[in-house]
Amino acid sequence: MVSSKRLIGVELFAGAGGMSLGAKWAGIDVKVAVEIKSSACLTFAKNHPTTKLLSQDIRDVIKIELPKRDAPLVLFGGPPCQGFSTSNQRTRSRTNPTNWLFVEFLRVVDLLRPEWLVFENVAGIVHTERGYFVGRLERHLKTRGYKISSALLNAADFGVPQRRTRFFLIAARDQIPPSLSTPKSPMPLRTVKDAIWDLPVLRNGSSIDVRPYRTKVNSAYSAALRGDKEICSGHLVSKNADEIIARYPHIPPGGNWKDIPDNLMRSYFDKSRCHTGIYRRLSASEPSVVLGNFRKNMLIHPTQNRGLSVREAARLQSFPDDYEFCGSIGLQQQQVGNAVPPLLAKAVFSVIATPRAEQGAT
């Protein structure tokens, strides 16, 4: 470890708080977070009651008050990433205004002058506009005396039961930061079955939020996220139309829209234009494909003919079962899908955090 004192943290673009949770698991005392969306703020506040939450647009934040800085500060966050996503070819350029919120991250760097910073985003930011945004980010930091380490990291290599590759950049002021890389001995891949098999059987449109577990824990992973709870929340499932549900039985584990008979896909003007995530049934014996927009991806449970519940998606993201999501089912789904997996965040923060790290999920 590179610090003898427990770091304090400030998160920008906090969302539901997955990155803050990982930071806390790594031993960082997160003092302040900034988030604009009201439903995400409710979720963050419920699960991070000791962190001061600024519920406002980052562009309106001109001052962040911190207690006495008697320990190094780490500023972290991931600006909205839809404009950098490789699935967004239409506005993946400098003309997309959402792509410029990373400038606000840099403005707060200049405001707080943290000893450390962690920047996170989709893998596509590396190639957007031939690397323009990453290049500008690095040039700005280097002129302020920061040295940089960055990498593309797959959450599945760090114990998350989901193949999800994200860009991470660590910067340290006036010192060389630790390198970011895939573990030399990655742990065995955790599967969808490891993650969700003890959760209850649900129907399409399930609206009962809190339910008991279906079975005893079936893996070390589910045991870590479940703890000693006997019931948990999040068992909400989108209600899809009968014509959509009729397509599900035709899809095997690992299959997608290609397995659906043409006569059941007549509502699509051109079935062949569907992307690979449409009607994707997860395979129980493998990590999940990347979670994203629930309504766009339409991921299907491995054995049940329905979409994923909020809790199942949260398990695949590595949120513990005592983490509660707020707002409508659509807003909860958005919060989970947009989050940084806490276990992945913990791994990144652990390279700079104190040796007195709090224990989180393992």
Secondary structure, DSSP 4 states (H G I P E B T S, - for coil): ---SS--EEEEES-TTSHHHHHHHHTT-EEEEEEE--HHHHHHHHHH-TTSEEEES-GGG------S---S-EEEEE----GGG-TT--SS-STT-GGGGGHHHHHHHHHHH--SEEEEEEEGGGGTGGGGHHHHHHHHHHHHTTEEEEEEEEEGGGGT-SB--EEEEEEEEETSPPPPP---SSPPPPP-HHHHHTTSPP--TT-----EE-SSS--SHHHHHHHTT-SEES--------HHHHTTGGGPPTT--GGGS-GGG-TTSS-GGG--TTTTPBPPTTSPBPPP--HHHH--B-SSSSSB--HHHHHHHHT--TT----S-HHHHHHHHHHSPPHHHHHHHHHTTS-SSPPP---
